[in-house]
Amino acid sequence: MSTEEKRNLLGPYIPEGSFFREVVQQLKLVYNLMLDGRVHPLTKLIPIASAAYLLFPLDILPDIAPVLGQLDDLAVVMMGLRFFLELAPAEVVHEHLKRLASGSQWSVTDNPAQPEKKPDGEVIEGSYRVEE
């Protein structure tokens, strides 16, 4: 898998083979950035505002024509996501993007890791101290 970052209409992505996988990767990127405390709260209002536009009863182009009415909605959401990805700290975006492309998942658990067991069933426990 290539870790070379590219850009499309939504913003940065790492190629994964198909257009839909890359769009899903970007949506996951937006979700992870929304949860990240290093992204400024005002920046997080951009995707919220673009999603609220979908629910807002007034449109730039009325939904009279079957396709044209939805194009303005799509354009506003795409521009909102693009601005959000551009205004989020670049190092945070790259960090999340590389993690998503590698397939690794970060997880925080309340339970500490289970102690390692030897094949004979004996539990090995220990502690360490760093000395300089």
Secondary structure, 3 states (H helix, E strand, C coil): CCCCCEECCCCEECCCCCHHHHHHHHHHHHHHHHHCCCCCHHHHHHHHHHHHHHHCCCCCCCCCCCCHHHHHHHHHHHHHHHHHHHHCCHHHHHHHHHHHHHCCCCCCCCCCCCCCECCCCCECCCCCCCCC
